[in-house]
Amino acid sequence: MTDTRPPLLLIDVDGPLNPYAAKPTRRPEGYLTHRMRPRGWDDPAVKPLRVWLDPSHGAALRALPYELVWATTWEAEANVWIGPQIGLPELPYIDWGPGARERTPTGVFWKTERIVEWAAGRPFTWVDDEVGDRDREFVTRRHPGPALLHHVDPRRGLLPYDFARLAAWAEALRDG
């Protein structure tokens, strides 16, 4: 039986949605500044976390032919702090589990192995600012389905080009 579900779009927050590496004094055009206190930032003595989000990204992501999933260290908190700010509904998220950063294969980003495991053979696109060639090689060797690892510049976040690339990949997959 053929799997008719859409491919997964695994979304990192910091980098793709929050261009954290942009110059601190130059918020990228279209982004709004939010001050947040997610887990780990809830100490009132610690300055709230500055997060830049573009409110148009939610609609642009929902328009893509994917099933959206958080692939971020924000985990479930992305549904509390990020999704509502950009108009996304509650999404499933990848639970990295304890010690995820410690069990990384050499030269591979710490999320990569868990993403392959979580996707369980299903086609996916992963948008992150940390993916590279070794991650692509690892996914090619270990994931039996189609996969696109799409790097996003953390100084700029998702741009129209990125959305066009994500749409084109999903359409090519659908067209076979």
Solvent accessible surface area in square Angstrom, and as a share of the most:
residue,aa,sasa,rsa
1,M,245,1.09
2,T,112,0.65
3,D,76,0.39
4,T,125,0.73
5,R,138,0.50
6,P,60,0.38
7,P,16,0.10
8,L,3,0.02
9,L,0,0.00
10,L,0,0.00
11,I,0,0.00
12,D,9,0.04
13,V,0,0.00
14,D,45,0.23
15,G,0,0.00
16,P,0,0.00
17,L,0,0.00
18,N,4,0.02
19,P,0,0.00
20,Y,92,0.35
21,A,42,0.32
22,A,12,0.09
23,K,138,0.58
24,P,105,0.66
25,T,128,0.75
26,R,170,0.62
27,R,120,0.44
28,P,25,0.16
29,E,171,0.77
30,G,48,0.46
31,Y,11,0.04
32,L,90,0.45
33,T,53,0.31
34,H,34,0.15
35,R,132,0.48
36,M,3,0.01
37,R,78,0.29
38,P,8,0.05
39,R,156,0.57
40,G,63,0.60
41,W,89,0.31
42,D,96,0.50
43,D,68,0.35
44,P,118,0.74
45,A,96,0.74
46,V,60,0.34
47,K,146,0.62
48,P,40,0.25
49,L,43,0.21
50,R,60,0.22
51,V,0,0.00
52,W,6,0.02
53,L,1,0.00
54,D,20,0.10
55,P,65,0.41
56,S,67,0.43
57,H,8,0.03
58,G,0,0.00
59,A,55,0.42
60,A,34,0.26
61,L,0,0.00
62,R,121,0.44
63,A,88,0.68
64,L,16,0.08
65,P,52,0.33
66,Y,19,0.07
67,E,61,0.27
68,L,17,0.08
69,V,0,0.00
70,W,0,0.00
71,A,0,0.00
72,T,1,0.00
73,T,58,0.34
74,W,17,0.06
75,E,34,0.15
76,A,43,0.33
77,E,32,0.14
78,A,0,0.00
79,N,25,0.13
80,V,97,0.56
81,W,69,0.24
82,I,0,0.00
83,G,1,0.01
84,P,80,0.50
85,Q,77,0.34
86,I,6,0.03
87,G,43,0.41
88,L,12,0.06
89,P,76,0.48
90,E,146,0.65
91,L,15,0.07
92,P,64,0.40
93,Y,80,0.30
94,I,0,0.00
95,D,73,0.38
96,W,11,0.04
97,G,33,0.31
98,P,130,0.82
99,G,36,0.34
100,A,10,0.08
101,R,144,0.53
102,E,142,0.64
103,R,125,0.46
104,T,45,0.26
105,P,40,0.25
106,T,129,0.75
107,G,43,0.42
108,V,15,0.08
109,F,35,0.15
110,W,37,0.13
111,K,6,0.03
112,T,0,0.00
113,E,56,0.25
114,R,50,0.18
115,I,0,0.00
116,V,17,0.10
117,E,109,0.49
118,W,73,0.25
119,A,4,0.03
120,A,87,0.67
121,G,25,0.24
122,R,26,0.09
123,P,34,0.21
124,F,0,0.00
125,T,0,0.00
126,W,0,0.00
127,V,0,0.00
128,D,0,0.00
129,D,14,0.07
130,E,89,0.40
131,V,8,0.05
132,G,25,0.24
133,D,103,0.53
134,R,142,0.52
135,D,6,0.03
136,R,87,0.32
137,E,95,0.43
138,F,5,0.02
139,V,6,0.03
140,T,113,0.65
141,R,168,0.61
142,R,129,0.47
143,H,10,0.05
144,P,123,0.77
145,G,18,0.17
146,P,62,0.39
147,A,33,0.25
148,L,23,0.12
149,L,8,0.04
150,H,14,0.06
151,H,85,0.38
152,V,2,0.01
153,D,32,0.17
154,P,26,0.16
155,R,133,0.48
156,R,123,0.45
157,G,1,0.01
158,L,5,0.02
159,L,74,0.37
160,P,112,0.71
161,Y,142,0.54
162,D,9,0.05
163,F,28,0.12
164,A,63,0.48
165,R,86,0.32
166,L,0,0.00
167,A,23,0.18
168,A,53,0.41
169,W,37,0.13
170,A,4,0.03
171,E,75,0.34
172,A,65,0.51
173,L,53,0.26
174,R,165,0.60
175,D,113,0.58
176,G,101,0.97
